[in-house]
Every structure is written in C-alpha cells, then in structure tokens.
Amino acid sequence: MKSERLQRFCGLILFIIAFCVLALCSENPNPSTERTFPQSKAAIEKVIKALTMSGRLPVLDGFAIPGERPLDRFQRGYYQCAVQVSAVPSGGAKVRVNAKITAWYTDPVSSRSGYQTLPSNGRIEADLLDQIGQALGVGAAENVGSQRGKGPVQAAVTETGEPSISAPMPRIPEEALHGSAMAVPNKDGVSLQSQTDALEKHEQELADEAKSLEEILQNQSHPTNLAAVKKTGIPILQSPSADAKILFPATAGDEFEILDINSNWVHVRISGLSRGWIRRSALEMPEDSSAKQAGASAQNMAEEFRIGNEQIAPFPGDWEPLRGKIVKIVTVQKAKESGTATGAAARLQFAKALFMKEYSNVATTSDTPAGIVLIFDSDDGGMIAATSATLKQWQAGSASDEEIWRQCFFDPPELSGK
C-alpha cells in the first residue's frame, strides 16, 4: 500500500514539473530571438527604425552555426535582420528578430565557390533585442531573465548613456575597465583584470593573423577575369535593366567572375550556375584581362553588324516550338562589306547579346511574343530562333550557353558552328 502511494506521489510531482516547464517554454519559446516589452507597438517600431539592421561581421565563428562546410573557408560575412512586432493582449508588444547571414565560400573547386547562406545561432538577434530594450529604457530588473547567458556580444550602455554600435562585436562592460572592480575575482577566482588582458591578447592575435592572411592574399597571383564592387549596397540584378529584380546587394570589395560585358552592364557569375548583372560603372574592371578582350570583341561585333529592321509577325520557319506563333523578327546586316565570311563564334556572341537586349525590351510588355528570331541577311547568313521561355531561362543564368544554344533553332544548321 505504501509503495503504491509513493508511486502516485512521485507521478504527481513529475506531472507538476512537466507542466511548469511547458508553461515557461510557451511564455518565451526562444529568448534569444523573441522578447516582450511593456511599450506599445508604435513606440517599439519607432525605435527600430533608428537602429541599424545589417552590416559586416568581423568573424563568423560565434555568430553562425557550423554545418558540413568549415567556417574557416567563409569570408566577407554579412548579416541582415528582419524584425516583426505584434501587440499582445496583456499589453505591450512582442518583438521577434530573424537574422540572415551570408558569406563568400571558397571551395577547392573554384566553380563551386560563391555566396552561401548560414544559419544564425541567435547571438545577433539577442544583441539587437538588447539594443531595443536599451532604447526603450527597459531596466535591468525587467530584462534580467533575458540578459543571462548572452556572452560578450550583448549590448552595453556606457556611463554617458550612449547606445552601443549595432554590429555584433565582442563587448566588455564599461565598469570593468575602470576602478577597483578590476581586482574583484569572479566565482572561479579569476579577476576581471585577468579576463580583460586575456581578451585583449586574443584580439591582438586575431589582428596579427588577419594581417598575415592579407599579406598572403596580396602576394598570390590574382585572377585576371574578376571585377570588384566599388562600394557597399550596389545591387546585383536578375537582368540588365534598371527596374529588374534585385538578387541581393553586394559589398565593397566583392569580386565576381566576368561572363560577358557591354557598354553599360557586366554579366557575372555569382555561384555555380547562378548569374546576375551589375552596372559597369559600379565595378572596378581588370586592366589587362579577358574582360577587356570581351569588351573589345563586343565593340568589334557592334562595328561588324547592324540591325536592319524589326517587326512582329508569324514565325517564318518550320520549327515546332514556334510554328504558327507570333514572334519578334530582327533583321541583321553586315555593317562592313568585306567580302569575307563572318565567323560562327562572332555571330553567336553577337546573337546572344542581341537576344538578351531584345528580350529585356519585350519581357515587360503585356503582350510578350512567343519568341525572338534573328535573320542574318548575308551570303553566309541564315536564321537563329529562340522561345521566350528559353531566353528567360538564359537571362536568369539557370543554364549555360551551350545548353541554351541546344534549345535554339538554326537554319541552316551550320550556322551554329557545329
């Protein structure tokens, strides 16, 4: 009988403990990314507008969750925070922060290198929530539960009342830098002075290592087909148009492989098959590189060919994807009558640039044609046709040039150079 009563009593205790744990979790499921403040939603949103929500990360270790790829292969870390504010029935408002971290991944296989997204470990979110609390004047007593376990990244307010910077840099409490507090040992018997000295030493070691790596990079041979972004915030676009979709903002110093170039835009490789367009004026172009050769080649082609006329009409050939459909027909003529045949490579390069230009012009119209047809009006000419779906895929960079050309129509077939 006593054993049965004891079992019932233990079961009741376990039930109460489980209930309390669930209640606590439901009140604050993730204190590092979500926090409730007593102020109104409008007051909190006003404070958030004055804070910086993005910036460069000095290091990734301690801010991102390591995955299958080692963090030491990532560089140029960048974070961007999204904040959601919602009113709560009991008064005040709940603030949820989600941080997105992106960084350039250097793979031993260069074609696999590119920008990758890394999951945040909550440290950036906690830092931003601390700054919001400071700006709202939330006291230490109100936030004591949420301030525990933050580590050196938590925001600190100086004696002058100035809020800390928004970038999640390691911080040392101001009071620990002055006075007798430096000699007060913590629970492990280590004084704040010793901790400060150790932290300064570690920072100096990191600075020396960064300087050493920079010297190594400067001494290495630099690829000649890379263009560097001049300043932070330059948009990388989906197509060569000012109103095209923005893929993401680049950071000053970011380098991209040049795929194609014209007078106003540069087609670059972002990662793998992912491509984008950047204004040429926003890039530092290599002085002696394949990009310069590509620009000269594009200029030569512009001098060798000229557009005769354009019209919207039924497809003039016998190709199933465009048979009987309305297309845009562009007639191309030689600008110089040299009497020699135009090379297939030069013709294809000119055709690609013209396809991209014409598709950008018609893609935004309400009545987009089913495809675009280029007719080379010369003795060695012919017709090249592509569907709008294929050109959309090409412009987005989701397929290589070779794959796209296989989806096009050539009449005669020799026009492809195969």
C-alpha positions as CSV (number, residue, x, y, z in Angstrom):
1,M,0.0,0.0,0.0
2,K,2.8,2.4,1.0
3,S,4.6,1.6,-2.3
4,E,1.5,2.4,-4.3
5,R,1.0,5.7,-2.6
6,L,4.7,6.6,-3.1
7,Q,4.4,5.8,-6.8
8,R,1.3,8.0,-7.1
9,F,3.1,10.8,-5.2
10,C,6.1,10.6,-7.5
11,G,3.9,10.6,-10.6
12,L,2.1,13.8,-9.3
13,I,5.4,15.6,-8.7
14,L,6.7,14.7,-12.2
15,F,3.4,15.9,-13.7
16,I,3.7,19.3,-11.9
17,I,7.3,19.7,-13.0
18,A,6.5,18.9,-16.7
19,F,3.5,21.4,-16.5
20,C,5.8,24.2,-15.2
21,V,8.4,23.5,-17.9
22,L,5.8,23.6,-20.7
23,A,4.3,26.8,-19.2
24,L,7.7,28.5,-19.2
25,C,8.5,27.4,-22.7
26,S,5.2,28.7,-24.0
27,E,5.8,32.1,-22.5
28,N,9.2,32.5,-24.1
29,P,10.0,29.8,-26.6
30,N,13.2,31.3,-27.7
31,P,14.5,34.2,-25.6
32,S,17.4,34.9,-28.0
33,T,15.2,35.7,-30.9
34,E,11.9,36.9,-29.2
35,R,11.2,39.2,-26.4
36,T,8.1,41.0,-24.9
37,F,8.4,44.7,-24.0
38,P,5.8,46.8,-22.0
39,Q,5.8,49.6,-24.5
40,S,3.3,49.9,-27.3
41,K,3.8,48.5,-30.8
42,A,4.0,52.0,-32.3
43,A,6.7,53.1,-29.8
44,I,8.8,50.0,-30.5
45,E,8.5,50.4,-34.3
46,K,9.7,54.0,-33.9
47,V,12.8,52.8,-32.0
48,I,13.5,50.0,-34.5
49,K,13.6,52.5,-37.4
50,A,16.5,54.3,-35.8
51,L,18.6,51.1,-35.4
52,T,20.9,49.5,-38.0
53,M,19.6,46.2,-39.2
54,S,22.6,45.0,-41.3
55,G,26.3,45.1,-41.6
56,R,29.6,43.2,-41.9
57,L,30.6,40.5,-39.4
58,P,34.2,40.6,-38.1
59,V,34.2,36.8,-37.9
60,L,31.6,34.1,-38.4
61,D,32.7,31.9,-35.5
62,G,30.3,32.5,-32.7
63,F,27.6,34.0,-34.8
64,A,26.8,31.3,-37.4
65,I,26.0,27.6,-36.8
66,P,28.7,25.4,-38.4
67,G,27.5,23.0,-40.9
68,E,29.1,20.4,-43.2
69,R,31.4,23.1,-44.6
70,P,34.0,24.5,-42.2
71,L,33.6,28.2,-41.2
72,D,37.3,29.0,-41.9
73,R,36.5,28.7,-45.6
74,F,34.0,31.5,-45.4
75,Q,34.9,35.2,-45.6
76,R,33.2,38.6,-46.1
77,G,30.4,37.7,-43.7
78,Y,27.3,39.9,-43.9
79,Y,24.2,39.9,-41.7
80,Q,20.7,41.4,-42.2
81,C,17.9,41.4,-39.6
82,A,14.2,41.2,-40.2
83,V,12.0,42.4,-37.2
84,Q,8.4,41.6,-36.6
85,V,6.4,43.5,-33.9
86,S,3.0,42.3,-32.7
87,A,0.8,43.6,-29.9
88,V,0.0,41.2,-27.1
89,P,-3.4,41.0,-25.3
90,S,-1.9,41.6,-21.9
91,G,-0.4,44.9,-23.0
92,G,2.9,45.8,-24.6
93,A,4.3,44.2,-27.7
94,K,6.3,41.1,-28.7
95,V,9.4,41.6,-30.9
96,R,10.8,38.7,-33.0
97,V,14.1,39.0,-34.8
98,N,15.4,36.8,-37.5
99,A,19.0,37.2,-38.7
100,K,20.2,36.1,-42.2
101,I,23.9,35.6,-42.6
102,T,25.6,35.4,-46.0
103,A,29.3,34.9,-46.7
104,W,31.6,34.0,-49.6
105,Y,32.6,30.3,-49.6
106,T,35.9,29.4,-51.1
107,D,35.8,25.8,-52.4
108,P,38.8,23.9,-53.5
109,V,36.9,23.5,-56.8
110,S,36.6,27.1,-58.0
111,S,33.3,26.5,-59.8
112,R,31.6,25.6,-56.5
113,S,32.7,28.8,-54.8
114,G,30.1,31.5,-54.2
115,Y,27.9,33.2,-51.7
116,Q,26.2,30.9,-49.2
117,T,23.5,31.4,-46.5
118,L,24.5,30.3,-43.0
119,P,22.1,29.8,-40.0
120,S,22.4,32.2,-37.2
121,N,23.0,30.9,-33.6
122,G,20.8,33.6,-32.1
123,R,23.6,35.9,-30.9
124,I,22.9,38.7,-33.4
125,E,19.2,38.5,-32.6
126,A,19.9,38.8,-28.9
127,D,22.2,41.8,-29.4
128,L,19.5,43.6,-31.4
129,L,16.9,42.9,-28.8
130,D,19.2,44.3,-26.1
131,Q,19.6,47.5,-28.1
132,I,15.8,47.8,-28.5
133,G,15.4,47.4,-24.7
134,Q,18.1,50.0,-24.0
135,A,16.5,52.5,-26.4
136,L,13.1,51.9,-24.8
137,G,14.6,52.4,-21.3
138,V,13.9,48.9,-20.1
139,G,15.7,48.5,-16.8
140,A,18.0,45.6,-15.8
141,A,15.4,44.3,-13.4
142,E,12.8,43.9,-16.2
143,N,15.2,42.2,-18.5
144,V,17.3,40.2,-16.1
145,G,15.9,36.9,-17.4
146,S,16.7,37.7,-21.0
147,Q,20.2,39.0,-20.3
148,R,21.6,35.8,-18.9
149,G,23.8,33.6,-21.0
150,K,24.4,36.2,-23.8
151,G,28.2,36.2,-23.6
152,P,30.3,39.2,-24.7
153,V,28.1,40.0,-27.7
154,Q,25.3,41.6,-25.6
155,A,24.9,45.3,-25.9
156,A,26.3,47.6,-23.2
157,V,25.5,51.1,-22.3
158,T,28.4,53.4,-21.4
159,E,28.3,55.8,-18.5
160,T,27.4,58.7,-20.9
161,G,24.2,56.8,-21.8
162,E,25.2,56.2,-25.5
163,P,23.9,53.0,-27.0
164,S,26.4,50.6,-28.3
165,I,27.1,50.0,-32.0
166,S,24.6,47.7,-33.8
167,A,27.3,45.4,-35.3
168,P,27.6,42.4,-33.0
169,M,31.2,42.9,-31.9
170,P,32.6,41.5,-28.7
171,R,32.0,43.9,-25.9
172,I,33.5,44.5,-22.4
173,P,31.3,46.2,-19.8
174,E,32.4,49.8,-19.3
175,E,32.5,49.4,-15.5
176,A,35.0,46.5,-15.9
177,L,37.6,48.9,-17.5
178,H,37.9,51.3,-14.5
179,G,38.2,51.3,-10.8
180,S,38.6,48.6,-8.2
181,A,36.1,46.3,-9.9
182,M,39.1,45.0,-12.0
183,A,40.5,43.4,-8.9
184,V,37.3,41.6,-7.9
185,P,37.5,37.9,-8.6
186,N,34.6,36.0,-10.1
187,K,33.3,32.7,-8.8
188,D,36.2,30.9,-10.4
189,G,38.8,33.1,-8.7
190,V,39.8,34.9,-11.9
191,S,39.9,38.7,-11.7
192,L,38.3,40.9,-14.3
193,Q,41.7,42.4,-15.0
194,S,43.0,39.0,-16.0
195,Q,39.9,38.4,-18.2
196,T,40.4,41.7,-19.9
197,D,44.1,41.1,-20.5
198,A,43.3,37.7,-22.0
199,L,40.7,39.1,-24.2
200,E,43.0,41.9,-25.5
201,K,45.7,39.3,-26.1
202,H,43.2,37.2,-28.1
203,E,42.1,40.2,-30.2
204,Q,45.7,41.1,-30.9
205,E,46.4,37.5,-32.1
206,L,43.4,37.7,-34.4
207,A,44.5,41.1,-35.8
208,D,48.0,39.7,-36.4
209,E,46.5,36.6,-38.1
210,A,44.3,38.7,-40.3
211,K,47.2,40.9,-41.3
212,S,49.2,37.8,-42.2
213,L,46.4,36.4,-44.3
214,E,46.0,39.7,-46.1
215,E,49.7,39.7,-47.0
216,I,49.5,36.2,-48.3
217,L,46.5,37.2,-50.5
218,Q,48.3,40.2,-51.8
219,N,51.3,38.1,-52.8
220,Q,49.3,35.5,-54.6
221,S,48.6,35.8,-58.3
222,H,45.3,37.4,-58.9
223,P,42.9,36.1,-61.5
224,T,42.5,38.4,-64.5
225,N,38.8,37.8,-65.2
226,L,37.4,39.2,-61.9
227,A,35.6,42.5,-61.4
228,A,35.4,44.1,-57.9
229,V,32.5,46.1,-56.5
230,K,33.4,49.7,-55.7
231,K,31.1,50.3,-52.8
232,T,28.6,48.6,-50.4
233,G,25.0,48.4,-51.5
234,I,25.5,48.1,-55.2
235,P,22.5,45.9,-56.4
236,I,23.1,42.7,-58.4
237,L,20.1,42.4,-60.8
238,Q,18.4,39.5,-62.5
239,S,18.6,41.1,-65.9
240,P,20.5,44.1,-67.5
241,S,17.7,46.6,-66.7
242,A,17.4,49.3,-64.1
243,D,14.0,48.1,-63.0
244,A,14.9,44.4,-62.9
245,K,14.6,42.3,-59.8
246,I,17.4,42.8,-57.2
247,L,19.0,39.5,-56.3
248,F,21.0,40.9,-53.3
249,P,23.2,44.0,-52.5
250,A,26.9,43.5,-53.0
251,T,29.6,44.6,-50.5
252,A,32.6,46.8,-51.4
253,G,35.4,44.6,-52.4
254,D,33.3,41.6,-53.6
255,E,34.8,40.0,-56.7
256,F,32.8,38.2,-59.4
257,E,33.8,36.3,-62.5
258,I,33.1,38.2,-65.7
259,L,31.0,36.2,-68.2
260,D,30.0,39.0,-70.6
261,I,30.3,42.7,-70.9
262,N,28.8,45.6,-72.9
263,S,28.9,49.4,-72.7
264,N,26.6,49.6,-69.7
265,W,26.3,46.2,-68.0
266,V,28.5,43.3,-66.9
267,H,27.2,39.7,-66.7
268,V,28.8,38.0,-63.7
269,R,28.8,34.5,-62.2
270,I,27.5,34.6,-58.6
271,S,27.8,30.9,-57.7
272,G,27.7,27.7,-59.8
273,L,25.0,28.3,-62.4
274,S,23.7,31.4,-60.6
275,R,24.3,34.6,-62.6
276,G,23.5,38.3,-62.3
277,W,24.1,41.7,-63.9
278,I,25.9,44.7,-62.4
279,R,26.3,48.2,-63.8
280,R,29.7,48.6,-65.4
281,S,30.2,52.0,-63.7
282,A,29.8,50.3,-60.2
283,L,32.7,47.9,-60.9
284,E,36.5,48.1,-60.9
285,M,37.3,46.3,-64.1
286,P,40.6,44.4,-64.5
287,E,43.0,46.4,-66.7
288,D,44.6,43.5,-68.6
289,S,42.1,40.7,-68.6
290,S,39.7,38.6,-70.6
291,A,37.1,41.2,-69.7
292,K,38.9,43.9,-71.6
293,Q,39.2,41.4,-74.5
294,A,35.4,40.7,-74.2
295,G,34.7,44.4,-74.3
296,A,36.9,44.9,-77.4
297,S,35.2,41.9,-79.0
298,A,31.8,43.3,-78.3
299,Q,32.8,46.6,-79.8
300,N,34.2,44.9,-82.9
301,M,30.9,43.0,-83.3
302,A,28.9,46.2,-83.0
303,E,31.0,47.6,-85.8
304,E,30.7,44.4,-87.9
305,F,26.9,44.0,-87.7
306,R,23.9,46.5,-87.7
307,I,20.2,46.0,-87.2
308,G,18.2,46.4,-90.4
309,N,14.6,46.3,-89.3
310,E,12.3,44.8,-86.6
311,Q,8.7,43.5,-86.8
312,I,6.1,41.5,-85.0
313,A,4.9,38.7,-87.3
314,P,4.2,34.9,-87.5
315,F,7.2,32.7,-87.2
316,P,8.7,32.4,-90.8
317,G,10.2,28.9,-90.3
318,D,9.1,25.3,-89.7
319,W,10.1,24.7,-86.1
320,E,7.6,23.0,-83.8
321,P,8.0,25.3,-80.7
322,L,7.2,28.4,-82.7
323,R,5.2,27.1,-85.6
324,G,2.3,29.4,-86.4
325,K,3.1,31.7,-83.3
326,I,3.7,35.4,-83.2
327,V,7.3,36.3,-82.8
328,K,9.6,39.4,-83.0
329,I,11.8,39.2,-86.1
330,V,15.0,41.2,-86.2
331,T,17.0,41.5,-89.4
332,V,20.7,41.8,-89.0
333,Q,23.0,43.0,-91.8
334,K,26.8,43.4,-92.1
335,A,28.0,46.9,-91.3
336,K,31.1,46.3,-93.4
337,E,31.0,44.6,-96.8
338,S,34.4,43.0,-96.5
339,G,33.6,40.1,-98.8
340,T,34.7,37.6,-96.2
341,A,32.5,35.2,-94.2
342,T,31.7,36.1,-90.6
343,G,33.0,33.6,-88.1
344,A,30.4,31.4,-86.3
345,A,31.8,32.3,-82.9
346,A,31.5,36.1,-83.5
347,R,28.0,35.6,-84.9
348,L,26.8,33.6,-81.9
349,Q,28.3,36.1,-79.5
350,F,26.5,39.0,-81.3
351,A,23.3,36.9,-81.3
352,K,23.5,36.3,-77.6
353,A,23.9,40.0,-76.8
354,L,21.0,40.9,-79.2
355,F,18.8,38.2,-77.8
356,M,19.3,39.5,-74.2
357,K,18.6,43.1,-75.3
358,E,15.5,42.3,-77.3
359,Y,14.1,40.0,-74.6
360,S,14.6,42.7,-72.0
361,N,12.6,45.1,-74.2
362,V,9.6,42.7,-74.7
363,A,9.6,40.8,-71.4
364,T,7.9,43.7,-69.5
365,T,5.2,44.2,-72.1
366,S,1.6,43.0,-71.7
367,D,1.7,41.0,-75.0
368,T,5.1,39.2,-74.9
369,P,5.8,37.4,-78.2
370,A,6.3,33.6,-78.2
371,G,10.0,34.0,-79.2
372,I,12.6,36.1,-81.0
373,V,14.1,35.4,-84.4
374,L,17.3,36.8,-85.7
375,I,17.8,36.8,-89.5
376,F,21.4,37.4,-90.8
377,D,20.9,39.0,-94.2
378,S,24.1,37.9,-95.9
379,D,25.5,35.2,-98.2
380,D,26.8,33.3,-95.2
381,G,23.8,34.1,-93.0
382,G,20.6,32.4,-92.0
383,M,18.1,32.3,-89.1
384,I,18.5,31.8,-85.4
385,A,15.4,31.5,-83.3
386,A,14.7,31.0,-79.5
387,T,11.5,30.8,-77.5
388,S,10.8,33.4,-74.8
389,A,10.8,30.7,-72.2
390,T,14.4,29.8,-73.2
391,L,15.5,33.4,-73.2
392,K,14.0,33.9,-69.7
393,Q,16.0,30.8,-68.5
394,W,19.1,32.2,-70.2
395,Q,18.7,35.7,-68.7
396,A,18.2,34.2,-65.2
397,G,21.5,32.3,-65.5
398,S,19.9,29.0,-64.7
399,A,21.6,27.2,-67.7
400,S,24.9,27.5,-69.5
401,D,25.4,29.0,-73.0
402,E,26.0,25.6,-74.5
403,E,22.7,24.2,-73.0
404,I,20.8,27.3,-74.3
405,W,22.1,27.0,-77.8
406,R,21.0,23.4,-77.9
407,Q,17.4,24.7,-77.3
408,C,17.6,27.2,-80.2
409,F,16.7,26.7,-83.9
410,F,19.4,27.2,-86.6
411,D,18.7,27.4,-90.3
412,P,20.9,26.2,-91.8
413,P,22.3,24.0,-89.0
414,E,25.8,25.0,-89.9
415,L,25.0,28.5,-88.5
416,S,25.6,27.1,-85.0
417,G,29.2,26.3,-85.9
418,K,28.9,22.6,-85.1
